[in-house]
């Protein structure tokens, strides 16, 4: 029962051993901390960079163009915005060179609310990132996908953006990562003892990695996490878990909700969305980025263009409030991004609506 943090850490270790990963770096990424969320603890290729996001992304670009596969972390996505011009340059390299210049790098950064991070540690980055062509963009919602998506990024010759939902980083997975101990309390304890740095004797500690196996989640392939026939909910990241819980609750009342976990924001799996909307004739798009020029608005527009005469209710978009930041107090954070009750209310409304 690895957490997302442990899953990403194991995937990076697998990359070091099997996929040519040469550098894992960023602020506090190397010893002794291993990242602000301990995602990079125990990795042999990890090192600490200066406190300079432009330097981190610029170094990753240079390494990538030199053919060196690297993973660079920006500690919080709130601080990645001053690298937008560099991200644009990285994204255009393969296109402008007609495929001659590869840039096999992964930028990894935590996103979203859910940890009471207030105005400096709660932003989302999915809408902004999907405005920058040339990148493949992923966001896992569970530990197994976190492992498989990271391996997919490490195998890709294109630049990849790995968005980590902060609210899920300590959530335990329900499916076993190939090679991790058994999904039992004893196996969970064993994994912690193997790869989690203890609070004492840190200077001499070394991880004892399990014998990990290859497992790749295809970039661009969504996953149906709940089957249903009355309404489609398209989401990703932390809201997959919320939508699943709402779907389970409403199923007891006879309301059948289909939940799609996009997993990849670019290229996204329109075929999965199309098939589901064609079945349910109703759709809700859910994410926590700000509602103005939201990535869900693009999907909303495409759904209307393609299914205008087939939809039995107007689509919905649930997204974060268009405010400069998210407050520290629990009620302010809850009011700023969609919660379970918001998803439930939207589903109840849309299933009662008739075109």
ZINORTA-V122835 format. One record per helix or strand of 3 or more residues. SS is the DSSP state (H for helix, E for strand). FROM is the first residue (numbers start at 0). LEN is the number of residues. If there is no record, write none. Layout:
SS	FROM	LEN
SS	FROM	LEN
//
This chain:
H	3	15
E	22	4
E	45	3
H	52	13
E	69	5
H	76	3
H	80	16
E	104	7
H	117	3
H	125	4
E	135	4
H	142	13
E	159	6
H	165	3
H	184	11
E	222	4
E	230	5
H	237	14
E	256	5
E	263	3
H	269	11
E	282	8
H	294	13
E	315	5
H	329	7
H	339	13
//
